[in-house]
Amino acid sequence: MASTDLGTKTGGPAQPAGPSIVPQGPARLALIAITVAVLAQTLRFSLPQYDHFADRAGTAVAGLVVLAVYLAGFTGPLIRRAAGPRGLLLAGVGGLLAVRLLAQVLTPQTWLAFVGTAVGMIAVGALYEGARGLSGVGFATATVAGLSVDSAVRMAFATWDAAWRSGPGPWAACLLFVGLGAAALYRELSSGPVAAPGISWRDAFGAAAFGPFLALQVLVLSSPAFVASAGWQSLTAAHIVIVIGQGLALAFLASGLAVRAVPGGVCVLGGTLLGVGAGAVAGTYAVAGIEVVPVVIGGQVLSAWLLAVACRAPLRRAGVGGPVQRIDVGAATGGLLIGLILVSYQVSALEPLPFPNNALPGLAGILLGALAAIAAARGGPLPARAPLRALTAGAAALVLLLGTLVFTVAGPSGEAAAAPAGGRIRVVSYNIHDAVNRDGRLDPEGVARAIEAQRPHVVLLQEAGRGSLLSGTTDVGVWLSRRLGMKLLWGPAADGQFGNAILTSLPVERSGTGRMPKGDWSQIRGYVWARLKVGERTMDVWSTHLEGGADATGERTREIAALLRAWGGAPRTIIGGDFNAEPGSGEISQLLEGGELRSAALGGDPSPTTADGRRVDWIFGTDDLLFADYEVPRTAGSDHYPVGVTVRIGQ
């Protein structure tokens, strides 16, 4: 790739560009693809750190700091003025690669998350600088390819990003991205300049389209865990769906059908369809099931096409208009949109918003269509159709299934506790805080070890993420299931990527899920239950998580009433979870007042169940169950401790 001159054009005819000295296509495409992939990785490891920072500093302070970080892209024009276009590339792309390497060396930390996001926002502007002269179709092709490779590599690690992990495999993945990116950047910096275009504000804001495009990819379209949990698919099937969508997007871009001149109204229509589809499958009030599959596949094609249309003008090599810094401002606006969409959606899992969070992915699709419509009239002649090239591009996507193959044959695996002797069942209830430990590190392995130490037959999980932004879009539920060698029963709550789960090594006869009644736009709590075979008998187990906060007593009271109605008084039942209520509270009395349930903490064990000394995690059971060996071990895998008890069915 080649850089632009520092100078700008304010009018008059375009100057001759001279002989082409832009590096060959593969190198140019590689730099874009790798930068986009590393930016997606950086955003994912930053999101859990923001939540960790908010826990310590408070929501208001954290919000201001995060907003400032996402505004860092607006320093792009200043960097260009001070250091030229090569300086912008080095600060953005080079800085992003350095952050990715540091994350592997140090593991992601709060300061690194802030620095990485800020540098990433500068890198968004540098993307357009480095891709000068490339067509919109070429830029979109490289972007989709980068995200495709990123998704495949994530699948090889069961969606737990390599940045959080140590060992040869994660290091190899890191060095592959950083090494190839550095080589492509060096070639870019050593090449000659390409004349910068004069550009209007209207055309410059086509660069902002990258923001809603990437937000949709991180949240929905390129997240295997999202497709698996929302679509009720296996993680393997979910990645196959994503690969199909990405392959069709690449084929469409290569075919020539991604026309360069289209009516703006068509773009608005495409963005509206994309937004409606994304909003329908992502959010608290989302649909779930097989409907997710066509939305993801069609969304990949639509979003790639709209990006190709929108970013065509900012990539021009020459033109008449205003300063090239306008493109930097347009790109920085796109970076800000990434933060507004993703961080607001993340906050919605913790705090009520004044609107349904489905509106955020919907807004991303509509914005992408609107920004494409602004640039649509700037097209040139229609490209020739190339069916053979389209077939080649689509078929090449099959290589991405190598990640799924590695996941299938080499993923984490474990061995569950042996079948219980004498009907004695070890049950553990654990709020795992999205597998983010007290140091803010995403650490499913730490959670697995804490559970493993109890040798349980049944594990009741709360705050189990499956594609949640709070866990960096990791499928924590599936990872723990494979690691512990136990079956996973998923109970979505909130937006469907955050909820409750049951892990068990016992035969499952029946299971079900439900959500609590809710009157505003904040997250909806839920529960999951299963009827397990224990010898010749059965035992029902329930996992739930009630509303938190001292001012939510009324909400918890309604949730407990709904839970008790759903249970219906069935015999041989365990109900465990995070009730956000301490001993002697009205909520706990409400659970025990009928006399059908009692606490597993024999003698009223006073052991706190959270790191800050509260006792809010409980296991309750019916009178036909006997309890022994109640334990609350101190662990660092979460801000809660696991609660374990041995259960035996009475005679």
N, C-alpha and C positions, 0 to 999 in steps of 0.2 A: 504494500500500500504506500501511497505517497501523501505527503502533507501539503497544506496550502501555504501560500505566501502570507506573511503577516499583513501586508497591505490589503485594502479593500477597494471595491469599485462602488462609486456612487452614481454612475450614469455612463452613457456612451456605449459604443459597441464593445462586445467582448473581445479581449485580446487573444491572439493566437496562442494556443497552448504549447505549440512546438511538438517535437517528437515525443511519443509516449515513453515515459520512464517509470510508469507505475509497475510494481512487481506483478508477476503472473498471478492469474486468478486463484489458484489453490492457496497461495500464501496470504492473499488479501482475505479470502473467505475464512481461512483458519484463524486469523487474528480476531475477526468478528465473532466467530463461533466460540472460541475459547474465552474471550472476554465475557460474553453473555453467560456461558456456563459458570464461570467463576463468580460473576455477579450474583447469579441465582444461589449458588452455594453460600456466599457471604450473607445475603439477605436471610437465608434459612437459619444459619447459626446465630445471627444477630437477634432474631425475634425472641427466643427464650431468654436472652440476656436482658432485653428491655423489661420483660416481666419481672425478672430478678431484681433489676435496678428499681423498678416501681415499688416492689415490696419493701425496699430499704429507704428510698428517698421520698416516697409518696407519689400518688398519681399525678398531682398538679406539676410538681417539679420534673418528674419523668417526662410528662407530656411536652413541656417546654424544651427540654434537652433533646428529645427525639425529633421534635419539629425543627430545631436548629440544625441537627445533623442532616435531615433531608433537604434543607435549604442550601447545603454546601455546594450543590451543583451550580448555583448562581455565582460562585467565584470563578467559573470557567472563563468568562470574558476577561476578568482581571489577570488570570494566569496566561491567557493568550496574549494580552497586551504586554505583560512583563517578560514572558519567556518564549513567545511565539507558538506556532502550532505544534512544533515538536515538543515544547515544554508541556503543552496541554496533554499530548499523548503520553508522555513519560509520567506526568503526575497522575493521570487517570488510569490508564491501562497498566503501566509499570507499577504504580502504587497498589493497584488491586491485586496483581500477582504477588507482590511482596506481602500483602496482608494474608493472602491465602497460605503462603509458606509459613508465616509466623503463626497462623492458627494451627498448623500441623505441629509446629515445634512446641508451642506453649499451651495448646488446647484453647478454644475460644474463651475469652474473658470479656468482662464488661467494657473495659476501655478499648479493647480490640474490636468489639462489636461496633462501638461508636465510630472509631477511626475507619473501620472497614466500610461502614455504610456511607460515611462522608466521602471517602475516596471513590466508592462505587457510584455515587451521584455525579462526581466529576467525570468518571469513566463513561457515563452515558453520553455526555457531550463529546468525549474523545472518540467514541464509536463512530459518530458521523464525520469527524475530522479524518479518521483513518480510512473510512470507506469512500472518501471523495471520488466521484466519477463512477462508482458502482451503480448499477440500476437498482430500483426499488425491489425488483424481483430477486436480484442477487443478494441484496442485504437481507431480505426476509428469508431466503433460502439458507443463508449462513446462520441466521438467528435460530431458525427451527432446528437445523442440524446440531447446533451447540446444545440446545435444550434436550434434544433427543439423546445425545451422548451422555449428558449429565444424568438423565433419567435412567439410562441403562447402567451406568456406574453405580447409582444409588441402589438399584435393584440387586446388584451383586453384593451389596452390604445390607440387604434386607431393609432398605430405606433409612437406616441410621447412618447419617452422613460421615464420610471418612474423616472430616475435619475434627470430629470429636474422639477419634479412635487412634490407637497406636498399633504398631505391628507392620510387617512388610507390605501387606495388601493396601492399607490406607496410605502408607507412604508412597507406594508405587503410583496410586491414583493421583495423589497430590503432585508428585514430580512429573507425571505425564502432562497434566494440565499446565503447570507452571513452566515446565521446560519447553513445550511446544509454543506456549504463548510468548515466552521470552524470545524464542528464535524468530517468531513472526514479527514481534515488535522491533527487534534489532533490524530486520530487513526493511521494515517500514521507515525507521529513523535514519537508515543509511541511504535511502532513496531520495531522489530529487523532488522538488515541490510541484504541485499542480495548482493552477490558478484558482483562487477562491471565487465563488459566485457572488455577485450582488443579488440580494434576495429581499423580498418584501416580508413584512411581519406575517402576512397571511401564509406564505409558503414556509416561512421559518417554523411556524407552529405545527407543521406536519411532523417535526422531530419529536413533539410531545407524545405522539402516538405510541412510542416505545414503552411509556410508563404503564398505561392501562393494559397493554399487551402483556408485559412481563408480570404484572399483578395477577392477571387471569391465569397465566401459566403456573405460577407458584402456588396459587390458591386452589385451582381446579384442574386445568387442562393437562398439566405435566406432573401431577401428583398421584403416584400409584396408590398411596394410602387413602387419598380422598375417593378415588374411583372404587377401591375395594370396600371401604366402609359405607359410602353413600349408595353404591350400586349393589351391595350385598354379594360381592364377588370375592373369589380368592385373590390373594395378592398377585399370583401369577397371571390369572385371567385379566386382572386390572391392568397390568403392564402390557399385555398383548393388545388390549383395547387402545391404550395410549400409542403404542407403536403403529397400529393400523391408522389412527388419526394422523400421526406425524408422517407416516409414509404417504398417505393420500395428500397431505399438505405439500410435501416435497414434489410429488408427482404433478399436482395442480400447478405449482409454481414453474416447474420445468416444461410444462406442456405448451405454454403460450396462451392458455386460456385465461391466465391472470392478466387481463388486458390492461394496457397502459392508459387508455382513455375511456373512462366510464362516467355516466351521469352521477352527480353528487347524490341524487336521491336514492340511487341503487346502494351507495355506500351507507347512507343513513338506514335504509331498510336492512342491510346486512348487519350493521352494528346493533340495531334494535333486536333482530332475531338472536344475535349472539348474547346480548344482555338479558333478554327474557329467558333464554335457555340456561345461562349461568346462574341467574337469580333464582330460577326454579329448582335447581339441584344443589345450590350452596346457600346455607343460612338456616336459621332456627325453624322457619316454616317451609322447609324444602321438601320436595318429593324425593322418594328414594326407590331404589330397585332398578330394574332393567332400563328404565327411562334415562338413566344417567349415561348409558353407553352411546346412544346416538347423539346426545348433547355434546359429549366429549369428542367424538369423532368429527361431527360437523363443526364443532367449535374450533378444532385445530385448523381446519381448512379455511373457515371464515376469518379467523383472526390473522392467519398468515397472509391472506389476500389483502385484508384491510391495511395491515402494516406495510405491505409492498406498495400500495397506492399512496398511503400517507407520507412515507419517507422519501418518495422519489425526488421532490423538489430540494430538500436539504442536502441531497447527495450530488447535485449538479456540479460540474467542473467549472462552468462559466455561466455568466448571466448578468443581467442589468438590474440594479436595485440598491438596497442599503447594505450596511456593513455585515460581514460574515458573523460578527458576534451575535447577531440575532438568532442564528442557529443554536449557539450555545445557550441562549436564554430559553429557546423552545425546548431543547433537550433537558435543561434544568427543570422546566415546568413538568416535563414527563417524569423526571425523577421524583419530584414532589408528589405527583399523583400516585406513584408507587407507595409512598409512605402513607398518604391519606387513606388509600384503599386498604392496604394490608394492616397497618397499625390500628385503624379504626375497627376493622373486622376482628382483630385480635382482642381489642379492648371489650368488644361486645360479648366475649365469653366470660368476662369478669364483672362488667358494669353495664347497667341498662343504657341503651341508646334511645333517643327520641323517635326512632324509626326502626323498622325491621332490618336486621343486618343483611337480609337478602338484597336490599337495595344497593349494597356496595359492589358485589360482582356484577349486578345488573347495570349500575352506572359505568363500570369499567368497559363493558361491551358497547354501551351507547356512546361513550366518549371516543372510543376507538373508531366507531363508524362516523361520528361527527368530524373528527380530525382528518379522516380519510376523505370525507366529502369536501372539505376545504381545499384539498390538493387535487381532487379528482379531475377538475377541468384543465389541469396543467399537463395532461398526457400528450404523448406523441402518437405516431402511427401504431396500429395494432400489430403485435408480433406474430410471426408465423407459428402455426401449430407444429408441435414436435412430439408425436405420440411415442416414438422410440425413446426419446430422452425422458419423457414422463415415466415410461415403464421402467427404465433403468433407475431413475431417482426413487421411485416407489419401492422397487425390489431391494435397493440398497438399504432401506430401512430395516429389512429382515435381520441384518447384522446386529441390530440393537437388541435382539432377543438373546444374545449371548449373556447379557446381564441377568435375564430371567433364568437361563440355564445354570449360571453360577449360583444364583439364589437357591435353585432347586436341589443342587447336588452338594453344595458346600456351605449352606447357611448354618446359623447356630442351632444346635440341637442338644437336648438333654434327656434325662430319664426320670420320669415321675416316681413318686413314692410307690412302693409295692402295695398290692391289694391289702386292705386293712384286715387285721387279725381280730377275731371276736367282735366284729362290728364297730371297732374303735376308729373314728374318723378324726383326723387332724384338720381343723378349719382355721384359716387365717383371713382376717379382714385388713385391708391396707389401702390407704389413700396415698397413691404414688406420686401425686403432684406432677403429672405428665412426664415422669421419670427424670425430672430436673432436681438435682440434689441441693443441699443447703448452700453449696458454693456456687450455685447457678450453672452447674455443668449438666448437660444432658447425658445421663448415665444409666441406661436400662440394665447394664450388667450389674451395677450396684443394687438395683431393685431385685434382680434375679437372685443374687447371693443372699440378700436378706430373707427372701421367701424360701429359698432352698434350705437355709439353716433350720427352718421349722419342719421340714419334711412333710408338707401338707398334702392332703388328698383333694382339698377344695380351697381355692383362693378367691376371695371376694374383693374386687378392685374398684377403687373410685379414682376419678380424675385420670382415667386411662385414655390417652390420646391415640387417635387413628387418623392421621392427616391433619391434626390440629396445629395451628401456627404456634401455639404455646410449647409444643414439642418439636418445632422445626419441621413440621409435616411428616415426622416419622410415624410409622405404623407400630407403635409401642405394644399394642395388644398382640399382634401377630408375632412380633419379635420375642416377646416373653413366652408366648405359647410354644414356639419352636425351641427356645432356649431351655424351657423347663420340661418339655415333652408332654404337655397337657393340652387338652381340648379347650378352645376359646369359644365362649358364648358372649356375644356382644350386645350391650344395651345402650343405644345412642341416647344422648341428652343434648341440651343446648342446640348447637348447629349440626349435630350428627357426627362430628369428628372428635367429640369430647363426651365422655360418658362413663358408664359403669361396665364392669365385665365380670365374668366368672371363668376361672381356669380350673379344670378338674381332670383327674385321672380315672374317675368312676364312670360307669356307663350312664348315659343320659337318656331318660325315657321321654321327657317333654321339656320344653323351655318356652319362655315368652318374655316380652319387654313391654314397658308402658312409660308414659310421661305424666308428670303431675300437672294439674290445672295451673294456668298462669294468666295474669291479667294485664301485663304490660310487655314491652319489647325486650326485657332482659332474658337471660337464658332460662330455659325450661329444664327443671330437674327431672330425673327419671329413675327407673329401676330395671333390673333384669332378674329373672328367676329360672330355676331349673329343678326338675324332679330327677333325682339321682338314685340309681340302684345300689343298695347296700345289702349284700347277701340276698336273702329272700324278701327283704322289705325295701321300701323307698323312703327317701328323705328329701324334703324341699329346702332349697337354699335361695336366699334373696340378697342382692347387693344394691344399696341405694346411697344417695348423697343429697342431703337436704340443704336448703338455702342458708347461707352464712350471714353473720352480722347481728349485732345486739338488737337492732331495730326490726329484725325479720321474724320475731316470735310468731306473729299472726300468720305469716307465710308458712313457717314450719308446721304450725298447727294444722293448716289446711292440707299440707303435703302428707303429714302423718295420717290424717283421716282418710286421704285417698289411698295411701299404702295399705292401711288396715282393711279397707273395703276390697282392694284387689286381692289381698291375701285370703280373706274370707274365713279365717280360723282353721285352716287345714292342719291336721296333726303332723307330728314329726317335722317341724319347721325351724330353720335357722334364718334369722334376719340380721344382717350385719351391714356396717358402713359408717360413714362420717355423718353424724346427725347434727353436728354443729350445736349441740346442747350438752350441758354438763350435769352431773348428778344433782338431783333435787329440783331441776328445772321443770316447768309445767309440761314441756314437750316429752321428757322422759316419763313423767308421771302419766301422761296420756297414753303412752305405749304400754305401761304396766298396769293401768287401772282395771282392766277387765280380768286380770288374773290368769290370762292364757299364756302370757309371755313373761319371762324373767331374764335377768342379766346373767351372762356366763361368768361374770367376775364374782366368784364365790366370796362371800363375806364383804362385798363392796370394796374390792381391791382399789386403793387410791392412786395407782400408778398413772402418771400423766401419759397421754397418747400423742402429744405434739411436742415439738422442740421448745415451745414457749410456755410449757407447763400446764396446758389445758387438757381436760379429759372429755373429748367429744366423739371418739371412735368407740363403737359398741358392737357387741355380739349378743343378740337375744335369742332365746329358744323356748319352745313349748315344754310343758311339764313332763311330757313323755320322753324327754331327752335328759341324759345325765352328763354333767360337765366335770372336767378335771384338767389339771395342768394349765391353768390360765396364765398367760405370759405376755408382757409388753416389752420386748427387747429394744434396747437403745441402738438405733442405726442411723446412718447419715444419708441414706438413699433418697429421703424425702423430708419435707417439713413435718410429716407425721411419722409415727412409729407403727410397725405392724402389730396387730393384736391377734394372738393365737390361743386356741383352746382345743382340747380333745373332747370329742362328743361320742357318746354311746347311746344307742337306742334302748330305752327301758323295756322291761318285760311286760 
